[in-house]
Amino acid sequence: MTDLSVHSKPRRPDFGGIPGHLILMVVLPLITFALWAAVRENGGSLFLWRITAEDWSSLAEAMKPTWRDAAAAFGWIGFQALLQIALPGRRVTGRPLPDGRCLEYRMNGLLAFVLSVVLFTAAVLGDLIPSDWLHRRFMALALLITAASFPGALFLYVYGKRTDPAPHLTGIPFCDFFLGAGHNPRIPPRRGFDLKLFFEARPGLIGWVLLDLSFLMAEAERRGRPSLAMILVAVFQLWYVLDYFIHEEAILSTMDVVQEGFGWMLLFGDAVWVPFTYSIQGYYLLTHPVDLPVWAAVLIAAVNFTGYGIFRSVNLQKHRFRQDPHKPVWGKPPLVIETDRGMKLLASGFWGLSRHFNYVGDILMALAWGLPCLFGSVVPYFYVIYFTALLVHRQRRDDRLCAAKYGPAWDEYRRRVKWRILPGVY
């Protein structure tokens, strides 16, 4: 149970400083390309050196962006920005930021999500957009947005540093460019359009679902109907994003919004990494069809929704504790650790099993997204492998931040709750 903020001392660069940041800025786009190339031209194998010269030529041709690609990519971002500005939504106050501010946000993501899905589906069914267009232009779109992430992050560095500087600048320009020199930059400053919340939640996250739907509709057109495996992947991931927008306010207490600056790392991650790597299972199934038996589909669905149940239940328990720290947890008074700063840490219920039991649910869902593809390639399981590593790293970063903030209270919490994520294992 954590409340993230920082002190005023200079920030130590995460991810290995300049060498680590440089490696990530090169490797992450290459991984996006490698996953796509493996599925498109190499039978799902990551041994890309087996690709022939003719197939490399085909890959290069498919990657070339056109003006239509640019209009689609940046028009999509502009359309989502318009929805965030224009659609009605209730206004809520976010959690205190490191400098003590509490920003106000308009929560209209669910309406934007539903409207986007309905309009896209209608456009495909009405033959305004070919069902396989996103499949054919997949990497060209990814390449365009990746290229735009660098000048975009440069703008965030200059504008963010001037209007809403992050509390922990490293003092190293390249690191601040990567991690974010601005914390919650808005246009105009303070009360305007929130750039971090927009990219965190809108074009990439909704775009991920549209990619899934396009794969499903393209398969239906090719085979006469979508496969059971494709339906499972599309439903699982659509449900995950829909749940995100139903509980949209929860993002305001996440590490990304409360703690992180807004630089290249989050911009690339939100705009490119999420839609173009998280949707790789659907891309794989479109090019490598799987006939999944019903009994297997039932078991895979059980894994997914068990994971979802854990994920949602753990987070709701935390939310309810924040609203009423005296409310019973699992029928008993909550075990509470008081901090010197007047905050309360929950050390019972799910939060007494491990410090991040919600991550168990995340990992089960991630596994279920790959299982419909069966075991002909490791590519559909990239997400669960990557995401598990990310969650372990994030838990350790969270642990350091909370130890610095809560001091002896956090030591007591760690003494009582020894397991980090999965009890008995880690």
C-alpha positions in Angstrom: 0.0 0.0 0.0 1.9 3.0 -1.2 1.7 6.7 -1.5 4.4 8.0 -3.9 6.2 11.3 -3.7 9.8 12.5 -3.6 12.0 14.7 -1.6 13.8 17.7 -2.9 17.3 16.2 -3.4 18.6 15.7 -6.9 17.2 12.7 -8.7 19.5 9.7 -9.4 19.0 8.7 -13.0 17.1 5.4 -13.3 17.8 2.7 -15.9 21.6 3.1 -15.7 22.0 6.8 -16.5 23.2 8.0 -20.0 24.4 4.5 -21.2 21.2 2.8 -20.1 19.0 5.5 -21.6 20.8 5.5 -24.9 20.6 1.7 -25.1 16.8 1.8 -24.4 16.2 4.5 -27.0 17.9 2.2 -29.6 16.8 -1.2 -28.4 13.0 -0.5 -27.7 12.3 0.6 -31.3 14.4 -2.3 -32.6 12.4 -4.8 -30.6 9.1 -3.4 -32.0 10.6 -3.9 -35.5 12.0 -7.4 -34.7 8.6 -8.7 -33.4 6.9 -7.5 -36.5 9.5 -8.8 -38.9 9.6 -12.2 -37.1 5.8 -12.6 -37.6 5.6 -11.1 -41.1 8.5 -12.8 -42.8 10.1 -15.4 -40.5 7.3 -17.7 -39.4 7.3 -16.2 -35.9 11.1 -17.0 -35.4 13.3 -14.3 -33.8 16.3 -15.6 -35.7 16.1 -12.8 -38.2 19.3 -13.7 -39.9 17.3 -16.5 -41.6 15.3 -13.9 -43.5 16.2 -13.9 -47.2 17.3 -10.8 -49.2 14.0 -10.8 -51.0 12.1 -10.8 -47.8 14.2 -8.0 -46.3 13.3 -6.0 -49.4 9.6 -6.7 -48.8 10.0 -5.6 -45.1 11.7 -2.4 -46.2 8.9 -1.7 -48.7 6.3 -2.3 -46.0 8.0 0.1 -43.6 8.0 3.1 -46.0 5.5 5.7 -44.7 3.2 7.4 -47.1 1.4 10.7 -46.8 -1.7 8.7 -46.1 0.1 6.9 -43.2 1.1 10.3 -41.8 -2.4 11.7 -42.1 -3.8 8.6 -40.4 -1.3 8.5 -37.5 -1.3 12.2 -36.6 -5.0 12.7 -37.5 -5.7 9.9 -35.0 -3.7 11.7 -32.3 -5.5 15.0 -33.1 -8.9 13.3 -33.1 -8.2 11.9 -29.6 -7.1 15.3 -28.4 -10.3 16.8 -29.7 -12.3 14.2 -27.8 -10.5 14.9 -24.6 -11.2 18.6 -24.9 -14.7 18.5 -26.2 -16.5 15.5 -24.6 -18.3 16.0 -21.3 -17.0 14.3 -18.2 -16.9 14.7 -14.5 -14.1 16.7 -13.0 -12.0 15.0 -10.3 -9.0 16.1 -8.2 -5.9 14.1 -8.5 -3.6 13.0 -5.7 -1.0 15.4 -4.3 2.0 15.7 -6.5 5.6 15.9 -5.2 5.3 19.7 -4.9 2.0 19.5 -3.0 -0.3 20.5 -5.9 -3.5 18.6 -6.6 -4.5 19.0 -10.2 -8.0 18.8 -11.6 -8.8 16.4 -14.4 -11.8 15.8 -16.7 -12.7 12.1 -16.8 -14.3 11.4 -20.2 -12.1 8.5 -21.4 -14.9 5.9 -21.4 -17.0 8.0 -23.7 -14.0 8.6 -26.0 -13.2 4.9 -26.0 -16.7 3.8 -26.9 -17.1 6.5 -29.6 -13.7 5.6 -31.1 -14.5 1.9 -31.3 -18.0 2.4 -32.7 -16.8 4.8 -35.4 -13.8 2.6 -36.4 -16.0 -0.5 -36.6 -18.6 1.4 -38.7 -15.9 2.7 -41.0 -14.5 -0.8 -41.6 -17.9 -2.5 -42.1 -18.9 0.4 -44.3 -15.8 -0.1 -46.5 -14.5 3.3 -45.7 -11.3 1.6 -44.3 -10.1 -1.7 -45.7 -10.2 -4.4 -43.0 -6.6 -5.2 -43.5 -5.3 -1.7 -43.9 -3.9 -1.4 -40.3 -2.3 -4.8 -40.8 -0.6 -3.8 -44.0 0.6 -0.4 -42.6 1.4 -1.7 -39.1 5.2 -0.9 -39.1 5.0 2.2 -41.3 2.7 3.7 -38.7 4.9 2.6 -35.9 8.0 4.0 -37.6 6.3 7.4 -38.1 5.2 7.7 -34.5 8.6 6.5 -33.3 10.4 9.2 -35.4 8.0 11.8 -34.0 8.7 10.8 -30.4 12.2 12.4 -30.5 11.2 15.9 -31.5 8.1 15.4 -29.3 10.3 14.6 -26.3 12.6 17.6 -27.1 9.5 19.8 -27.0 8.5 18.3 -23.7 12.0 18.9 -22.3 12.0 22.6 -23.2 8.4 23.3 -22.5 8.1 21.1 -19.4 11.3 22.5 -17.8 10.0 26.1 -18.3 6.4 25.6 -17.2 6.2 22.6 -14.9 9.7 21.4 -14.0 9.9 17.9 -12.5 10.9 18.0 -8.8 13.9 15.7 -9.4 15.8 16.9 -12.4 19.1 14.9 -12.7 21.0 17.9 -14.0 22.1 15.8 -16.9 20.2 17.1 -20.0 20.2 13.7 -21.8 18.8 11.9 -18.8 16.2 14.6 -18.2 15.2 14.4 -21.9 14.7 10.6 -21.4 13.0 10.7 -18.0 11.2 14.0 -18.4 12.2 17.5 -17.4 8.6 18.5 -17.0 6.3 16.7 -14.5 2.7 17.3 -15.6 3.0 19.8 -18.5 -0.2 21.4 -19.7 -1.0 23.7 -22.6 -1.6 26.4 -21.5 0.4 25.9 -18.2 -1.2 24.7 -15.0 -4.9 24.6 -16.1 -4.8 23.6 -19.7 -4.6 20.4 -21.8 -2.8 17.8 -19.8 -0.2 16.2 -22.1 0.9 13.4 -19.8 -2.7 12.1 -19.0 -3.6 12.4 -22.7 -0.7 10.2 -24.0 -0.9 7.9 -21.0 -4.6 7.0 -21.7 -5.8 7.9 -25.2 -4.2 7.5 -28.6 -2.0 4.4 -27.8 -4.3 2.6 -25.5 -7.4 3.0 -27.7 -5.3 2.4 -30.8 -4.2 -0.9 -29.3 -7.9 -2.0 -29.3 -8.5 -0.8 -32.8 -5.5 -2.8 -34.0 -7.0 -5.9 -32.4 -10.4 -5.3 -34.0 -8.8 -4.7 -37.4 -7.0 -8.1 -37.1 -10.3 -9.8 -36.1 -12.2 -8.3 -39.0 -9.5 -9.0 -41.5 -9.4 -12.6 -40.4 -13.2 -12.8 -40.7 -13.0 -11.5 -44.2 -10.2 -14.0 -45.2 -11.7 -17.1 -43.5 -15.4 -16.3 -43.5 -15.4 -15.9 -39.7 -12.9 -15.0 -37.0 -11.2 -17.9 -35.2 -11.9 -18.8 -31.6 -8.3 -17.9 -30.8 -8.6 -14.5 -32.3 -11.8 -13.8 -30.6 -10.3 -14.7 -27.2 -7.3 -12.3 -27.7 -9.5 -9.5 -28.9 -12.1 -9.9 -26.1 -9.4 -10.2 -23.4 -7.6 -7.1 -24.5 -10.7 -5.1 -25.2 -12.0 -6.0 -21.7 -8.7 -4.9 -20.1 -8.9 -1.5 -21.8 -12.6 -1.1 -21.2 -12.0 -1.8 -17.5 -9.2 0.7 -17.5 -11.6 3.4 -18.7 -14.5 2.3 -16.4 -12.0 2.9 -13.5 -10.3 5.8 -15.2 -9.8 7.8 -12.1 -7.5 5.1 -10.7 -4.7 6.3 -13.1 -4.4 9.5 -11.1 -2.7 7.6 -8.3 -0.3 5.6 -10.5 3.4 6.0 -10.4 3.4 7.4 -14.0 1.1 10.3 -13.1 2.2 11.0 -9.6 5.9 10.2 -9.7 7.4 10.2 -13.1 8.4 13.1 -15.3 7.1 13.2 -18.9 9.9 12.6 -21.3 10.9 10.2 -24.1 10.4 7.1 -22.0 6.7 7.7 -21.3 6.0 9.3 -24.7 7.4 6.4 -26.7 6.0 3.8 -24.3 2.5 5.2 -24.5 2.4 6.1 -28.2 4.4 3.3 -29.8 5.3 0.5 -27.4 1.7 -0.1 -26.0 -0.2 -0.3 -29.3 2.4 -1.9 -31.5 3.8 -4.6 -29.2 0.8 -5.3 -27.0 -1.2 -6.2 -30.1 1.3 -8.7 -31.5 -0.8 -11.7 -30.6 -3.5 -10.6 -32.9 -1.0 -9.9 -35.7 0.5 -13.3 -35.2 -2.9 -15.1 -35.4 -3.9 -13.3 -38.6 -0.8 -14.6 -40.3 -0.5 -17.9 -38.4 -4.1 -19.2 -37.9 -4.8 -21.4 -34.9 -7.7 -23.8 -34.5 -8.3 -23.8 -30.8 -10.5 -26.5 -29.2 -13.4 -25.2 -27.1 -12.0 -26.9 -23.9 -8.7 -25.1 -24.3 -10.6 -21.8 -24.8 -12.5 -22.3 -21.6 -9.3 -23.0 -19.6 -7.5 -20.0 -21.1 -10.6 -17.8 -20.4 -10.5 -19.0 -16.7 -6.8 -18.0 -16.5 -7.5 -14.6 -17.9 -10.5 -13.8 -15.7 -8.9 -15.2 -12.6 -6.1 -12.8 -13.2 -8.6 -10.0 -13.8 -10.4 -10.9 -10.6 -7.2 -10.7 -8.6 -6.1 -7.5 -10.2 -9.4 -5.7 -9.7 -10.0 -7.0 -6.2 -6.6 -6.0 -4.9 -6.8 -2.5 -6.3 -10.4 -2.0 -5.0 -9.2 -3.1 -1.6 -6.6 -0.4 -1.7 -9.1 2.2 -3.0 -11.6 1.4 -0.3 -8.9 1.6 2.4 -8.0 5.1 1.2 -11.6 6.2 1.4 -12.2 4.7 4.9 -9.1 3.3 6.8 -11.4 1.9 9.5 -13.5 -0.3 7.1 -13.1 -4.0 7.8 -10.8 -6.0 5.5 -11.9 -9.6 4.9 -14.3 -9.2 7.8 -11.6 -8.1 10.3 -10.3 -4.6 11.4 -7.5 -3.6 9.0 -3.9 -3.9 10.2 -2.6 -0.4 9.8 0.9 1.0 10.2 1.0 4.7 11.0 3.7 6.8 9.4 5.5 9.9 10.7 3.8 11.9 7.9 0.3 11.0 9.0 -0.3 8.5 6.2 -1.6 5.0 6.8 -0.2 1.8 5.3 -2.5 -1.2 4.9 -0.7 -4.5 6.0 -3.6 -6.9 5.9 -5.9 -8.5 3.3 -4.3 -8.8 -0.1 -1.7 -6.2 1.0 -0.7 -8.5 3.8 -0.1 -11.4 1.4 2.5 -9.4 -0.6 3.5 -5.8 -1.3 2.1 -6.0 -4.8 -0.3 -9.0 -5.0 -2.1 -7.1 -7.8 0.9 -7.9 -10.1 0.0 -11.6 -9.8 -3.3 -10.7 -11.6 -1.4 -8.7 -14.2 0.9 -11.6 -15.0 -1.9 -14.2 -15.3 -3.8 -11.9 -17.7 -0.6 -11.4 -19.7 0.0 -15.1 -19.9 -3.6 -15.7 -21.1 -3.2 -13.3 -24.0 -0.4 -15.5 -25.4 -2.0 -18.9 -24.8 -4.5 -18.7 -27.7 -1.6 -18.6 -30.1 -0.4 -22.0 -28.7 3.4 -22.7 -28.8 4.6 -22.4 -32.4 6.5 -19.2 -31.5 7.8 -17.3 -28.5 6.7 -13.9 -30.0 3.1 -14.1 -28.6 4.6 -14.6 -25.2 6.9 -11.5 -25.5 4.4 -9.4 -23.6 4.2 -11.7 -20.5 8.0 -12.0 -20.4 8.6 -8.3 -20.8 5.8 -7.3 -18.4 7.0 -9.7 -15.7 10.4 -8.1 -15.8 8.9 -4.6 -15.8 6.8 -5.4 -12.8 9.7 -6.8 -10.8 11.7 -3.7 -11.7 8.8 -1.4 -10.8 8.3 -3.1 -7.5 11.9 -2.5 -6.6 11.8 1.1 -7.6 8.6 1.6 -5.6 10.2 -0.1 -2.6 13.1 2.3 -2.7 10.9 5.4 -3.0 8.6 4.3 -0.1 11.6 3.5 2.1 12.9 7.0 1.5 9.5 8.6 2.2 8.2 6.5 5.1 11.4 5.5 6.8 10.8 3.3 9.9 7.1 2.7 9.0 8.2 1.2 5.7 10.7 -1.0 7.5 7.9 -2.2 9.7 5.7 -2.9 6.7 8.5 -4.9 5.0 9.0 -6.9 8.2 5.3 -7.8 8.4 4.9 -8.4 4.6 8.0 -10.2 3.5 6.9 -11.3 0.0 7.3 -8.7 -2.8 4.8 -10.1 -5.4 4.0 -13.8 -5.3 3.9 -15.3 -1.8 6.2 -18.2 -1.3 8.1 -17.4 -4.5 9.2 -13.8 -4.7 
